């Protein structure tokens, strides 16, 4: 087979439309860009460049995986979050743009309050903690119940050249000491949510998604113990689902407020110590 970049993009788009829908063209461009080693924005300039057989084979394998519903990010193996590169695979959730509000809020609070220490609970890929460290002088500890997720987070810390402490812990179980700030994107999908997952989400680790029957199990656990790990005048920041504004806040016996993301959806729960 002898096809050029333009033809490869067109064929890829047609192939993955059943799963990628309105994002099919953009994802096709990303796949072809990855295969040929040319930035997406520069593809039109090289539209007539022919793909070699090995590139065509590799592209076909990527598209087959995508057609089975596997997320684009896992297939690529790397994804950008907060302007930084992160390795991504099935060991942890894919970093999402919605979570950048949690990072932005943490950075602002650290700078305003001159915070010195931070704990990133349920760190997953490490994208939250690593992004905060890259933009502040904070001393960061990152924890996760999953040893595999922690290994991935360590790889990402090395990738982004940051120093952090890592602790294998089920929420606060193995956490020692107190911190100025605690940040967390906990599992918060309810049973109903889990039973109607989009196909791509079925590839992500369920333990990082499922928050119990009503989605609030981890908020309750955190609410019971967080004060023991926060310094005086400390703060807790939690990502929440768009329908959990009142329910998540209600489990905390403290002053709380909620920040909305760019789409106007409630996204970050702020809990004062």
C-alpha positions as CSV (number, residue, x, y, z in Angstrom):
1,X,0.0,0.0,0.0
2,X,1.3,3.5,-0.9
3,X,-0.5,6.3,0.8
4,X,0.4,9.9,1.7
5,X,-0.3,11.8,4.9
6,X,-3.5,13.4,3.6
7,X,-4.9,10.0,2.6
8,X,-3.8,8.4,5.8
9,X,-5.7,11.0,7.8
10,X,-8.8,10.6,5.7
11,X,-8.8,6.8,6.0
12,X,-8.1,6.9,9.7
13,X,-11.0,9.3,10.3
14,X,-13.4,7.0,8.5
15,X,-12.2,4.0,10.4
16,X,-12.5,5.4,13.9
17,X,-15.7,7.5,13.5
18,X,-17.8,4.8,15.1
19,X,-16.0,5.3,18.5
20,X,-14.5,8.8,18.2
21,X,-17.6,10.5,16.7
22,X,-17.1,14.2,16.3
23,X,-13.5,13.9,17.5
24,X,-12.6,11.4,14.7
25,X,-10.8,13.9,12.5
26,X,-8.7,15.4,15.3
27,X,-7.8,12.0,16.7
28,X,-6.9,10.8,13.2
29,X,-4.5,13.7,12.8
30,X,-3.0,12.9,16.2
31,X,-2.4,9.3,15.3
32,X,-0.8,10.2,11.9
33,X,1.2,12.9,13.6
34,X,2.6,10.4,16.1
35,X,3.4,7.8,13.5
36,X,5.3,10.2,11.1
37,X,6.9,12.4,13.8
38,X,5.4,15.7,12.6
39,X,3.4,18.1,14.7
40,X,-0.3,18.1,14.0
41,X,-0.2,21.8,12.9
42,X,2.5,21.0,10.3
43,X,0.7,18.0,8.7
44,X,-0.9,20.1,5.9
45,X,2.6,21.2,4.7
46,X,3.6,17.6,4.4
47,X,0.3,16.3,3.0
48,X,1.9,14.6,0.0
49,X,4.6,12.8,2.0
50,X,4.3,9.0,1.6
51,X,4.2,6.7,4.6
52,X,6.5,3.7,4.6
53,X,5.2,0.2,5.2
54,X,6.3,0.1,8.8
55,X,4.4,3.4,9.6
56,X,1.3,2.1,7.8
57,X,1.4,-1.1,9.9
58,X,1.9,0.8,13.2
59,X,-0.9,3.2,12.3
60,X,-3.2,0.3,11.6
61,X,-2.5,-1.3,14.9
62,X,-3.2,2.0,16.7
63,X,-6.5,2.4,14.9
64,X,-7.6,-1.2,15.7
65,X,-7.0,-0.5,19.4
66,X,-9.0,2.7,19.1
67,X,-11.8,1.0,17.3
68,X,-12.1,-1.4,20.2
69,X,-12.8,1.6,22.5
70,X,-9.4,1.9,24.0
71,X,-8.7,5.6,24.9
72,X,-6.5,7.7,22.6
73,X,-4.3,8.6,25.5
74,X,-3.5,5.0,26.5
75,X,-2.7,4.2,22.9
76,X,-0.3,7.1,22.6
77,X,1.2,6.3,26.0
78,X,1.8,10.0,26.8
79,X,-0.6,13.0,27.4
80,X,-0.2,16.6,28.3
81,X,-1.7,18.1,31.5
82,X,-1.1,21.6,32.7
83,X,1.4,22.1,29.9
84,X,3.5,19.2,31.1
85,X,4.1,15.7,29.6
86,X,2.8,12.6,31.5
87,X,3.2,8.9,30.8
88,X,-0.3,7.4,30.8
89,X,-1.4,3.7,30.8
90,X,-3.9,1.5,32.5
91,X,-2.2,1.8,35.9
92,X,-4.0,5.1,36.5
93,X,-6.7,7.4,35.3
94,X,-6.0,9.6,32.3
95,X,-5.3,13.2,33.3
96,X,-8.2,15.5,32.3
97,X,-8.4,19.2,31.7
98,X,-11.2,19.5,34.2
99,X,-8.7,18.7,37.0
100,X,-6.4,21.7,36.0
101,X,-8.7,23.9,38.1
102,X,-7.7,22.0,41.2
103,X,-4.0,22.6,40.3
104,X,-4.6,26.3,39.6
105,X,-6.4,26.8,42.9
106,X,-3.7,24.9,44.8
107,X,-0.9,27.0,43.2
108,X,-2.7,30.3,44.0
109,X,-3.4,29.3,47.6
110,X,0.2,28.1,48.2
111,X,1.5,31.5,46.9
112,X,-1.0,33.6,48.8
113,X,-0.7,31.7,52.1
114,X,3.1,30.9,51.8
115,X,2.4,27.2,52.3
116,X,5.4,25.0,52.7
117,X,4.1,21.4,52.6
118,X,1.4,19.6,50.6
119,X,-0.1,16.1,50.4
120,X,-1.5,14.8,47.1
121,X,-3.9,11.9,48.0
122,X,-4.9,9.4,45.4
123,X,-2.1,10.7,43.2
124,X,-2.6,8.3,40.2
125,X,-0.3,9.5,37.4
126,X,1.0,12.1,39.8
127,X,-0.2,14.9,37.5
128,X,-1.7,17.0,40.2
129,X,1.3,16.9,42.6
130,X,3.9,17.2,39.9
131,X,2.2,20.2,38.3
132,X,2.0,22.0,41.6
133,X,5.7,21.3,42.4
134,X,6.7,22.6,38.9
135,X,5.0,25.9,39.7
136,X,5.8,26.4,43.4
137,X,8.5,25.7,46.0
138,X,6.2,23.3,47.9
139,X,7.5,20.1,49.6
140,X,5.2,17.5,48.1
141,X,4.2,14.1,49.3
142,X,2.1,11.9,47.0
143,X,0.2,8.8,48.0
144,X,-1.9,6.1,46.4
145,X,-3.3,2.7,47.4
146,X,-2.0,1.2,44.2
147,X,1.7,0.3,44.0
148,X,1.4,0.3,40.2
149,X,0.0,3.8,40.1
150,X,2.8,5.0,42.4
151,X,5.4,3.4,40.1
152,X,3.8,5.4,37.2
153,X,3.8,8.6,39.3
154,X,7.5,8.1,40.0
155,X,8.2,7.7,36.3
156,X,6.3,11.0,35.7
157,X,8.2,12.8,38.5
158,X,11.5,11.7,36.8
159,X,10.1,12.7,33.4
160,X,9.3,16.2,34.7
161,X,12.5,16.4,36.8
162,X,10.8,17.0,40.2
163,X,11.5,15.7,43.7
164,X,8.6,14.3,45.7
165,X,8.0,11.8,48.5
166,X,5.9,8.8,47.6
167,X,3.8,6.8,50.1
168,X,1.8,3.7,49.5
169,X,-1.3,4.3,51.6
170,X,-5.1,3.7,51.6
171,X,-6.2,7.3,52.1
172,X,-4.6,8.4,55.4
173,X,-3.7,4.9,56.7
174,X,0.1,5.2,56.3
175,X,0.4,9.0,56.2
176,X,2.5,10.5,59.0
177,X,2.6,14.1,60.0
178,X,0.7,17.2,59.0
179,X,0.6,19.4,55.9
180,X,-0.4,23.0,55.1
181,X,-2.4,21.8,52.1
182,X,-4.1,18.5,51.1
183,X,-5.3,18.0,47.5
184,X,-7.2,15.1,46.2
185,X,-9.1,13.9,43.1
186,X,-10.8,10.9,44.8
187,X,-12.9,8.2,43.1
188,X,-16.4,9.7,43.0
189,X,-18.5,7.8,40.5
190,X,-21.7,6.3,41.9
191,X,-23.0,2.8,41.3
192,X,-25.4,4.2,38.7
193,X,-22.5,6.0,37.0
194,X,-20.5,2.8,36.9
195,X,-23.3,0.9,35.3
196,X,-23.5,3.4,32.4
197,X,-19.8,4.1,31.7
198,X,-18.7,5.3,28.3
199,X,-16.7,2.6,26.6
200,X,-13.4,4.5,27.0
201,X,-13.8,4.6,30.8
202,X,-14.1,0.8,31.0
203,X,-10.4,0.7,30.2
204,X,-9.4,2.8,33.2
205,X,-8.9,1.3,36.6
206,X,-12.2,0.9,38.4
207,X,-10.8,1.4,41.8
208,X,-9.8,4.9,40.8
209,X,-13.4,5.6,39.5
210,X,-15.8,4.0,41.9
211,X,-16.7,6.0,45.0
212,X,-19.4,3.7,46.5
213,X,-23.1,3.5,46.0
214,X,-23.7,7.3,46.1
215,X,-20.1,8.2,45.0
216,X,-19.3,9.8,48.4
217,X,-17.5,7.0,50.2
218,X,-14.0,8.6,49.9
219,X,-15.3,12.1,50.9
220,X,-16.6,10.5,54.1
221,X,-13.3,8.8,54.8
222,X,-11.4,12.0,54.2
223,X,-13.8,14.0,56.3
224,X,-13.2,11.7,59.3
225,X,-9.4,12.0,59.2
226,X,-8.2,15.1,57.4
227,X,-8.0,17.4,60.4
228,X,-5.4,15.1,61.9
229,X,-3.2,15.7,59.0
230,X,-3.7,19.5,58.4
231,X,-1.7,22.2,60.1
232,X,-3.4,25.2,61.7
233,X,-4.9,27.4,59.0
234,X,-4.4,24.6,56.5
235,X,-6.8,23.8,53.6
236,X,-8.2,20.8,51.8
237,X,-9.0,20.9,48.1
238,X,-11.1,18.1,46.5
239,X,-12.3,17.5,43.0
240,X,-16.0,16.7,42.9
241,X,-18.5,15.5,40.3
242,X,-20.8,18.1,38.8
243,X,-23.8,16.8,40.7
244,X,-22.1,16.5,44.1
245,X,-21.9,20.1,45.2
246,X,-24.2,19.9,48.2
247,X,-23.8,16.2,49.0
248,X,-20.0,16.3,49.1
249,X,-19.9,19.5,51.1
250,X,-22.4,18.1,53.6
251,X,-20.0,15.4,54.9
252,X,-17.6,18.1,56.2
253,X,-18.2,19.8,59.5
254,X,-16.3,22.9,58.3
255,X,-16.5,26.0,56.2
256,X,-16.7,25.0,52.6
257,X,-17.0,26.7,49.2
258,X,-17.2,25.4,45.6
259,X,-15.3,26.6,42.5
260,X,-16.7,26.1,39.0
261,X,-14.7,25.1,36.0
262,X,-14.6,26.9,32.6
263,X,-17.8,25.0,31.6
264,X,-19.6,26.5,34.6
265,X,-19.8,23.1,36.4
266,X,-18.9,22.7,40.1
267,X,-15.5,21.1,40.2
268,X,-13.4,22.0,43.3
269,X,-14.6,21.8,46.9
270,X,-12.6,24.0,49.2
271,X,-12.6,23.0,52.9
272,X,-11.1,25.3,55.5
273,X,-9.3,23.6,58.5
